[in-house]
Amino acid sequence: MGRRMNFTPRLPTIIVALALVLIGMLGTFGGLLPNIAGLGSEALGAWALIAGGAVMLLGMVFEGI
């Protein structure tokens, strides 16, 4: 067969993604993050959720991340 197309993310990748998702939840639904660089708490939380999802996807696609 060919090369594997997906991998299991490593523990550090999962921890970073989980931290970003928790920050995203606090900002988006709790409004608990400060305004940074003109972004409100909700926008900052949404970006953290997107970044957390991207980190997990990168961990599944690329081996060793």
N, C-alpha and C positions, 0 to 999 in steps of 0.2 A: 504494500500500500504506500501512500505518500506520507508527508510530514503531518504531525498533529497540528490541528488548527486552533485548539484552545488548551489552556493550562489552568492549574489551580493557583490562585494568587497566594503569595507567601504571607506569613503572619504580619510582618511590618506593613505590608500593603493593606491588609484588612484593617489593621488598627488605624492607619492614616485615613482610610475611607470612612471608617466608623466615626472618627473624630469630626471629620468634615460634615457628615450627615447629622450628627448631634448638634453641631454649630448651626447648620442650616435649619434644623427644626426649631432651635431656640430663637433664631432670628426671624424666620418666616412666620411661625405660628405663635411665638411668645412675645416678639418685639423686644427681646432682651439685649440685643446687640447695640453698641453705640453707632452713631453716624460716622462713617469713615470715608474720606475723600469724596464727599458729596453723595454717597450712597446711603439710603435709609436702611433700617434694620431688615425690612422685608426683602429688599433687593440684595443686600449682602448675604442674607440667609439663602436666597434662591441661587446665587452664584456658588455658595458653599455646597449646596445640594448637587448642583451640576458638576462641580469639581469632584465631589465624592463618587458620583457615578462614573465619571471619566477615569478616575484612578482605578476603580474596580474593573472597568472594561479593559484598560491597559494591562492590568495584572493578569487578565484572562487571555489576552491576545499574545503578549510578549512574555517569553519565559524568563524568569529571574527578576521580574519587577514585583 
